[in-house]
Amino acid sequence: MAAVAPVVEGVAVKALKSVLHRVRQAAERSGRSGDDVRVVAVGKTKPISLIRQLYDAGHRCFGENYVQEFIDKAPLLPEDIQWHFIGHLQSNKAKSLLAAVPNLAMVEGVDNEKIANHLDRAVANIKRKPLKVLVQVNTSGETSKSGVDPSGCVELVKHVRMGCPNLEFSGLMTIGMADYSSTPENFKTLSNCKIEVCKAIGMALDQCQLSMGMSGDFEQAIELGSTSVRIGSTIFGPREYAKKQ
């Protein structure tokens, strides 16, 4: 196995560069610069060695979806990585995640007041700087998806802003349909939520991030206003769930 590892890792770096090129092109089509869009490389189920290869190639923003895998990986990688936790976070795991990953830059997935309160207390307890969070909105209406209903988005954002002094509301995120692709309607719904939120809390539109778009639809998401895309399999290859069993 050792003999083929460098080839696999080289492919990941090449794939990242291709994604960054596509991001730049999509941003330019929407009248923006590629620098206006953050690429979060999501390495769930992937070995530390692959993440390290991308780090060595200059990438610094990485994401994980599973708390235990995150806690296992992060301490073994450089401290200047900007880690994102993506998706639904169980409130009883907020404390352990924050304690194990001091360089956690953002939680993309605050979907109710309970998890906001748990994160707020956990940040206060370890006396770290305020944690940036994105409020997760369920734009597809699928019951299998986490996220606040669009109609409750403003209320949850107000709770984070007013009731959680150790959290920094940074924007909104959504997760795509079951096949991890979204329709333009999902993206437009999130954009509309952004307009409502910014109006309600007096926030400049350009200060409110939109995290939408994954491997299958990130170019369309950027064209519809996304400022952050979460790319996993297009960079790292197919997930390796069998190894987790």
TIRO-280586 format. One record per residue (C-alpha): residue number from 1; x, z negated, y. Coordinates in Angstrom, 1 decimal. Example, Ala and Ser with C-alpha at 12.3 -4.5 7.8 and 13.67 -1.06 7.14 Angstrom:
<pts>
<pt pos="1" c1="12.3" c3="-7.8" c2="-4.5"/>
<pt pos="2" c1="13.7" c3="-7.1" c2="-1.1"/>
</pts>
This chain:
<pts>
<pt pos="1" c1="0.0" c3="0.0" c2="0.0"/>
<pt pos="2" c1="2.8" c3="-0.8" c2="2.4"/>
<pt pos="3" c1="4.0" c3="2.8" c2="2.5"/>
<pt pos="4" c1="0.7" c3="4.1" c2="3.8"/>
<pt pos="5" c1="0.0" c3="1.4" c2="6.4"/>
<pt pos="6" c1="2.1" c3="3.0" c2="9.2"/>
<pt pos="7" c1="0.1" c3="6.2" c2="8.8"/>
<pt pos="8" c1="-3.2" c3="4.5" c2="9.1"/>
<pt pos="9" c1="-2.1" c3="2.5" c2="12.1"/>
<pt pos="10" c1="-0.8" c3="5.7" c2="13.8"/>
<pt pos="11" c1="-4.2" c3="7.2" c2="13.3"/>
<pt pos="12" c1="-5.8" c3="4.3" c2="15.1"/>
<pt pos="13" c1="-3.5" c3="4.7" c2="18.2"/>
<pt pos="14" c1="-4.2" c3="8.4" c2="18.2"/>
<pt pos="15" c1="-7.9" c3="7.7" c2="18.0"/>
<pt pos="16" c1="-7.8" c3="5.2" c2="20.9"/>
<pt pos="17" c1="-6.1" c3="7.8" c2="23.1"/>
<pt pos="18" c1="-8.7" c3="10.3" c2="22.2"/>
<pt pos="19" c1="-11.5" c3="7.8" c2="23.1"/>
<pt pos="20" c1="-9.8" c3="7.0" c2="26.4"/>
<pt pos="21" c1="-9.7" c3="10.7" c2="27.2"/>
<pt pos="22" c1="-13.4" c3="11.2" c2="26.4"/>
<pt pos="23" c1="-14.2" c3="8.1" c2="28.5"/>
<pt pos="24" c1="-12.4" c3="9.6" c2="31.5"/>
<pt pos="25" c1="-14.2" c3="12.9" c2="31.1"/>
<pt pos="26" c1="-17.6" c3="11.2" c2="30.8"/>
<pt pos="27" c1="-16.8" c3="9.0" c2="33.9"/>
<pt pos="28" c1="-15.8" c3="12.1" c2="35.9"/>
<pt pos="29" c1="-19.1" c3="13.8" c2="34.9"/>
<pt pos="30" c1="-20.9" c3="10.8" c2="36.4"/>
<pt pos="31" c1="-18.9" c3="11.0" c2="39.6"/>
<pt pos="32" c1="-16.7" c3="8.0" c2="38.7"/>
<pt pos="33" c1="-13.1" c3="7.4" c2="37.7"/>
<pt pos="34" c1="-12.1" c3="6.6" c2="34.1"/>
<pt pos="35" c1="-10.7" c3="3.3" c2="35.5"/>
<pt pos="36" c1="-14.3" c3="2.3" c2="36.3"/>
<pt pos="37" c1="-15.2" c3="2.0" c2="32.6"/>
<pt pos="38" c1="-13.7" c3="-0.7" c2="30.3"/>
<pt pos="39" c1="-13.1" c3="0.2" c2="26.6"/>
<pt pos="40" c1="-13.5" c3="-2.8" c2="24.3"/>
<pt pos="41" c1="-11.9" c3="-2.0" c2="21.0"/>
<pt pos="42" c1="-14.0" c3="-3.8" c2="18.4"/>
<pt pos="43" c1="-11.9" c3="-4.7" c2="15.3"/>
<pt pos="44" c1="-14.4" c3="-6.5" c2="13.1"/>
<pt pos="45" c1="-13.3" c3="-6.4" c2="9.4"/>
<pt pos="46" c1="-10.0" c3="-4.8" c2="10.4"/>
<pt pos="47" c1="-6.6" c3="-6.4" c2="9.9"/>
<pt pos="48" c1="-4.5" c3="-8.0" c2="12.6"/>
<pt pos="49" c1="-1.8" c3="-5.3" c2="12.1"/>
<pt pos="50" c1="-4.1" c3="-2.6" c2="13.4"/>
<pt pos="51" c1="-5.1" c3="-4.6" c2="16.5"/>
<pt pos="52" c1="-1.4" c3="-5.3" c2="17.1"/>
<pt pos="53" c1="-0.6" c3="-1.5" c2="16.9"/>
<pt pos="54" c1="-3.2" c3="-0.8" c2="19.7"/>
<pt pos="55" c1="-1.8" c3="-3.8" c2="21.7"/>
<pt pos="56" c1="1.7" c3="-2.4" c2="21.3"/>
<pt pos="57" c1="0.3" c3="1.0" c2="22.6"/>
<pt pos="58" c1="-0.8" c3="-0.8" c2="25.7"/>
<pt pos="59" c1="-4.4" c3="-1.7" c2="25.1"/>
<pt pos="60" c1="-5.5" c3="-5.2" c2="26.1"/>
<pt pos="61" c1="-9.3" c3="-5.5" c2="25.7"/>
<pt pos="62" c1="-10.6" c3="-6.3" c2="22.2"/>
<pt pos="63" c1="-13.8" c3="-7.5" c2="20.7"/>
<pt pos="64" c1="-15.1" c3="-9.3" c2="17.6"/>
<pt pos="65" c1="-18.6" c3="-9.9" c2="16.2"/>
<pt pos="66" c1="-18.1" c3="-12.7" c2="13.7"/>
<pt pos="67" c1="-17.0" c3="-16.2" c2="14.8"/>
<pt pos="68" c1="-15.0" c3="-17.2" c2="11.8"/>
<pt pos="69" c1="-13.1" c3="-13.9" c2="11.7"/>
<pt pos="70" c1="-12.5" c3="-14.2" c2="15.4"/>
<pt pos="71" c1="-11.2" c3="-17.8" c2="15.0"/>
<pt pos="72" c1="-8.9" c3="-16.6" c2="12.2"/>
<pt pos="73" c1="-7.5" c3="-13.6" c2="14.1"/>
<pt pos="74" c1="-7.1" c3="-14.6" c2="17.8"/>
<pt pos="75" c1="-4.4" c3="-17.3" c2="17.5"/>
<pt pos="76" c1="-2.2" c3="-14.8" c2="15.6"/>
<pt pos="77" c1="-2.3" c3="-12.2" c2="18.4"/>
<pt pos="78" c1="-0.8" c3="-12.2" c2="21.9"/>
<pt pos="79" c1="-2.2" c3="-14.6" c2="24.5"/>
<pt pos="80" c1="-2.7" c3="-11.9" c2="27.2"/>
<pt pos="81" c1="-5.4" c3="-10.1" c2="25.1"/>
<pt pos="82" c1="-8.8" c3="-10.1" c2="26.9"/>
<pt pos="83" c1="-11.1" c3="-11.1" c2="24.1"/>
<pt pos="84" c1="-14.9" c3="-10.3" c2="24.1"/>
<pt pos="85" c1="-17.3" c3="-11.9" c2="21.7"/>
<pt pos="86" c1="-20.1" c3="-9.3" c2="21.1"/>
<pt pos="87" c1="-23.6" c3="-9.9" c2="19.9"/>
<pt pos="88" c1="-25.7" c3="-12.9" c2="19.1"/>
<pt pos="89" c1="-23.8" c3="-16.2" c2="19.1"/>
<pt pos="90" c1="-25.3" c3="-19.2" c2="17.3"/>
<pt pos="91" c1="-25.4" c3="-22.1" c2="19.6"/>
<pt pos="92" c1="-23.7" c3="-24.5" c2="17.1"/>
<pt pos="93" c1="-20.7" c3="-22.2" c2="17.0"/>
<pt pos="94" c1="-20.1" c3="-22.0" c2="20.8"/>
<pt pos="95" c1="-17.8" c3="-25.0" c2="20.9"/>
<pt pos="96" c1="-15.6" c3="-24.0" c2="18.0"/>
<pt pos="97" c1="-15.2" c3="-20.4" c2="19.4"/>
<pt pos="98" c1="-14.2" c3="-21.6" c2="22.8"/>
<pt pos="99" c1="-11.8" c3="-24.1" c2="21.4"/>
<pt pos="100" c1="-10.1" c3="-21.6" c2="19.1"/>
<pt pos="101" c1="-9.9" c3="-18.7" c2="21.6"/>
<pt pos="102" c1="-8.7" c3="-20.0" c2="25.0"/>
<pt pos="103" c1="-8.2" c3="-16.5" c2="26.2"/>
<pt pos="104" c1="-11.9" c3="-15.6" c2="25.6"/>
<pt pos="105" c1="-12.6" c3="-13.4" c2="28.6"/>
<pt pos="106" c1="-16.3" c3="-12.8" c2="28.0"/>
<pt pos="107" c1="-19.3" c3="-13.4" c2="25.8"/>
<pt pos="108" c1="-21.5" c3="-10.3" c2="25.6"/>
<pt pos="109" c1="-24.7" c3="-11.6" c2="24.2"/>
<pt pos="110" c1="-26.3" c3="-14.5" c2="26.0"/>
<pt pos="111" c1="-29.9" c3="-13.9" c2="24.9"/>
<pt pos="112" c1="-31.6" c3="-17.2" c2="25.5"/>
<pt pos="113" c1="-31.4" c3="-20.4" c2="27.6"/>
<pt pos="114" c1="-30.3" c3="-22.5" c2="24.6"/>
<pt pos="115" c1="-27.1" c3="-20.5" c2="24.0"/>
<pt pos="116" c1="-26.4" c3="-20.4" c2="27.8"/>
<pt pos="117" c1="-26.6" c3="-24.2" c2="27.9"/>
<pt pos="118" c1="-24.4" c3="-24.7" c2="24.9"/>
<pt pos="119" c1="-21.7" c3="-22.3" c2="26.3"/>
<pt pos="120" c1="-21.9" c3="-24.1" c2="29.7"/>
<pt pos="121" c1="-21.3" c3="-27.5" c2="28.1"/>
<pt pos="122" c1="-18.5" c3="-26.2" c2="25.9"/>
<pt pos="123" c1="-16.7" c3="-24.7" c2="28.8"/>
<pt pos="124" c1="-17.0" c3="-27.9" c2="30.8"/>
<pt pos="125" c1="-15.8" c3="-30.0" c2="27.8"/>
<pt pos="126" c1="-12.6" c3="-28.1" c2="27.4"/>
<pt pos="127" c1="-12.1" c3="-27.8" c2="31.2"/>
<pt pos="128" c1="-11.3" c3="-24.1" c2="31.2"/>
<pt pos="129" c1="-12.2" c3="-21.7" c2="34.0"/>
<pt pos="130" c1="-15.8" c3="-20.4" c2="34.1"/>
<pt pos="131" c1="-16.6" c3="-18.1" c2="31.3"/>
<pt pos="132" c1="-17.9" c3="-14.6" c2="32.1"/>
<pt pos="133" c1="-21.1" c3="-13.7" c2="30.3"/>
<pt pos="134" c1="-23.4" c3="-10.7" c2="30.0"/>
<pt pos="135" c1="-27.1" c3="-11.3" c2="29.3"/>
<pt pos="136" c1="-28.2" c3="-9.3" c2="26.3"/>
<pt pos="137" c1="-31.4" c3="-7.3" c2="26.6"/>
<pt pos="138" c1="-33.4" c3="-5.9" c2="23.7"/>
<pt pos="139" c1="-34.1" c3="-2.4" c2="25.1"/>
<pt pos="140" c1="-35.2" c3="-0.9" c2="21.8"/>
<pt pos="141" c1="-38.0" c3="-3.4" c2="21.0"/>
<pt pos="142" c1="-36.7" c3="-3.7" c2="17.4"/>
<pt pos="143" c1="-37.5" c3="-7.2" c2="16.0"/>
<pt pos="144" c1="-34.1" c3="-7.0" c2="14.1"/>
<pt pos="145" c1="-32.3" c3="-7.0" c2="17.4"/>
<pt pos="146" c1="-31.3" c3="-10.1" c2="19.4"/>
<pt pos="147" c1="-31.7" c3="-10.0" c2="23.2"/>
<pt pos="148" c1="-34.2" c3="-11.0" c2="25.8"/>
<pt pos="149" c1="-37.2" c3="-8.8" c2="26.4"/>
<pt pos="150" c1="-36.7" c3="-6.7" c2="29.5"/>
<pt pos="151" c1="-39.6" c3="-8.6" c2="31.1"/>
<pt pos="152" c1="-37.7" c3="-11.9" c2="30.7"/>
<pt pos="153" c1="-34.4" c3="-10.6" c2="31.9"/>
<pt pos="154" c1="-34.5" c3="-11.8" c2="35.5"/>
<pt pos="155" c1="-35.6" c3="-15.3" c2="34.5"/>
<pt pos="156" c1="-32.7" c3="-15.7" c2="32.0"/>
<pt pos="157" c1="-30.2" c3="-14.4" c2="34.5"/>
<pt pos="158" c1="-31.5" c3="-16.9" c2="37.1"/>
<pt pos="159" c1="-31.1" c3="-19.7" c2="34.6"/>
<pt pos="160" c1="-27.4" c3="-18.7" c2="34.0"/>
<pt pos="161" c1="-26.8" c3="-18.4" c2="37.7"/>
<pt pos="162" c1="-28.5" c3="-21.6" c2="38.8"/>
<pt pos="163" c1="-28.4" c3="-23.8" c2="35.7"/>
<pt pos="164" c1="-25.0" c3="-23.1" c2="34.2"/>
<pt pos="165" c1="-22.2" c3="-23.8" c2="36.7"/>
<pt pos="166" c1="-19.5" c3="-23.1" c2="34.1"/>
<pt pos="167" c1="-20.7" c3="-19.6" c2="33.4"/>
<pt pos="168" c1="-20.2" c3="-16.6" c2="35.5"/>
<pt pos="169" c1="-23.0" c3="-14.0" c2="35.2"/>
<pt pos="170" c1="-21.3" c3="-10.7" c2="35.1"/>
<pt pos="171" c1="-23.9" c3="-8.2" c2="34.0"/>
<pt pos="172" c1="-26.2" c3="-7.0" c2="31.2"/>
<pt pos="173" c1="-25.6" c3="-5.5" c2="27.8"/>
<pt pos="174" c1="-27.6" c3="-3.9" c2="25.0"/>
<pt pos="175" c1="-27.0" c3="-3.0" c2="21.4"/>
<pt pos="176" c1="-28.2" c3="0.4" c2="20.1"/>
<pt pos="177" c1="-30.7" c3="1.3" c2="17.5"/>
<pt pos="178" c1="-30.2" c3="0.5" c2="13.8"/>
<pt pos="179" c1="-27.8" c3="3.4" c2="13.4"/>
<pt pos="180" c1="-25.8" c3="2.2" c2="16.4"/>
<pt pos="181" c1="-27.0" c3="5.0" c2="18.6"/>
<pt pos="182" c1="-29.3" c3="4.6" c2="21.5"/>
<pt pos="183" c1="-31.8" c3="6.9" c2="23.2"/>
<pt pos="184" c1="-31.5" c3="7.7" c2="26.9"/>
<pt pos="185" c1="-34.6" c3="5.5" c2="27.3"/>
<pt pos="186" c1="-32.7" c3="2.4" c2="26.1"/>
<pt pos="187" c1="-29.9" c3="3.0" c2="28.6"/>
<pt pos="188" c1="-32.4" c3="3.7" c2="31.4"/>
<pt pos="189" c1="-34.2" c3="0.5" c2="30.6"/>
<pt pos="190" c1="-31.0" c3="-1.5" c2="31.0"/>
<pt pos="191" c1="-30.2" c3="0.3" c2="34.3"/>
<pt pos="192" c1="-33.7" c3="-0.6" c2="35.5"/>
<pt pos="193" c1="-33.1" c3="-4.2" c2="34.5"/>
<pt pos="194" c1="-29.9" c3="-4.2" c2="36.5"/>
<pt pos="195" c1="-31.8" c3="-3.0" c2="39.6"/>
<pt pos="196" c1="-34.4" c3="-5.8" c2="39.2"/>
<pt pos="197" c1="-31.8" c3="-8.5" c2="38.6"/>
<pt pos="198" c1="-29.6" c3="-7.5" c2="41.5"/>
<pt pos="199" c1="-32.6" c3="-7.5" c2="43.8"/>
<pt pos="200" c1="-33.8" c3="-10.9" c2="42.5"/>
<pt pos="201" c1="-30.5" c3="-12.7" c2="42.9"/>
<pt pos="202" c1="-29.0" c3="-10.8" c2="45.8"/>
<pt pos="203" c1="-26.1" c3="-9.3" c2="43.9"/>
<pt pos="204" c1="-24.5" c3="-6.0" c2="44.8"/>
<pt pos="205" c1="-25.3" c3="-3.3" c2="42.3"/>
<pt pos="206" c1="-21.6" c3="-2.4" c2="41.9"/>
<pt pos="207" c1="-20.9" c3="-6.1" c2="41.0"/>
<pt pos="208" c1="-23.3" c3="-6.1" c2="38.0"/>
<pt pos="209" c1="-21.7" c3="-4.7" c2="34.8"/>
<pt pos="210" c1="-23.6" c3="-2.6" c2="32.2"/>
<pt pos="211" c1="-22.2" c3="-2.9" c2="28.7"/>
<pt pos="212" c1="-23.9" c3="-0.1" c2="26.7"/>
<pt pos="213" c1="-22.7" c3="2.6" c2="24.4"/>
<pt pos="214" c1="-20.8" c3="2.4" c2="21.1"/>
<pt pos="215" c1="-19.0" c3="4.8" c2="18.9"/>
<pt pos="216" c1="-22.0" c3="7.2" c2="18.5"/>
<pt pos="217" c1="-23.2" c3="7.3" c2="22.0"/>
<pt pos="218" c1="-20.6" c3="6.0" c2="24.5"/>
<pt pos="219" c1="-20.3" c3="9.3" c2="26.4"/>
<pt pos="220" c1="-24.0" c3="9.5" c2="27.1"/>
<pt pos="221" c1="-24.0" c3="5.8" c2="28.0"/>
<pt pos="222" c1="-21.2" c3="6.3" c2="30.6"/>
<pt pos="223" c1="-23.1" c3="9.3" c2="32.1"/>
<pt pos="224" c1="-26.1" c3="6.9" c2="32.5"/>
<pt pos="225" c1="-24.1" c3="4.2" c2="34.3"/>
<pt pos="226" c1="-22.3" c3="2.2" c2="31.7"/>
<pt pos="227" c1="-19.3" c3="0.3" c2="33.0"/>
<pt pos="228" c1="-18.2" c3="-1.0" c2="29.6"/>
<pt pos="229" c1="-18.3" c3="0.6" c2="26.1"/>
<pt pos="230" c1="-17.7" c3="-1.1" c2="22.7"/>
<pt pos="231" c1="-15.9" c3="1.2" c2="20.3"/>
<pt pos="232" c1="-15.2" c3="0.2" c2="16.7"/>
<pt pos="233" c1="-15.3" c3="2.8" c2="13.9"/>
<pt pos="234" c1="-14.3" c3="5.7" c2="16.1"/>
<pt pos="235" c1="-11.0" c3="3.9" c2="16.8"/>
<pt pos="236" c1="-10.5" c3="1.8" c2="13.6"/>
<pt pos="237" c1="-12.3" c3="3.9" c2="11.0"/>
<pt pos="238" c1="-15.2" c3="2.8" c2="8.9"/>
<pt pos="239" c1="-16.0" c3="-0.9" c2="8.5"/>
<pt pos="240" c1="-14.6" c3="-2.6" c2="5.4"/>
<pt pos="241" c1="-17.3" c3="-5.0" c2="4.6"/>
<pt pos="242" c1="-16.5" c3="-5.2" c2="0.8"/>
<pt pos="243" c1="-13.3" c3="-7.1" c2="1.7"/>
<pt pos="244" c1="-15.4" c3="-9.9" c2="3.2"/>
<pt pos="245" c1="-17.3" c3="-10.7" c2="0.0"/>
</pts>
